[in-house]
């Protein structure tokens, strides 16, 4: 009786074993199908990029500074020279505007990428993929 139970249990367990390793790999598709998929993928990517161009990234540099140097000579003192670097200090409004410009640029790039993905998916679906 115990042997029968063990045999039935093993039979049931072997039925649950995955047959995934026995399935053919996706790369075993017909070469013509793979070739057509590559052609359609290239075509649809090109269409998506043409229909929704990616905006340029915003490159905001820091405010430009400058150097000042000179010399002075006052009676009773030794002659001397000086050198200083002057950097303009931004205001809170400058920082806000810079942050807003970055946020707007990021949103534009996000929307362009989203549109590209939708156009690409629609193109591939129209071609049967």
HELIX and SHEET records of a PDB file:
HELIX    1   1 UNK A    2  UNK A   16  1                                  15    
HELIX    2   2 UNK A   20  UNK A   22  5                                   3    
HELIX    3   3 UNK A   26  UNK A   28  5                                   3    
HELIX    4   4 UNK A   31  UNK A   51  1                                  21    
HELIX    5   5 UNK A   92  UNK A  126  1                                  35    
SHEET    1   A 2 UNK A  66  UNK A  72  0                                        
SHEET    2   A 2 UNK A  80  UNK A  86 -1                                        
END                                                                             
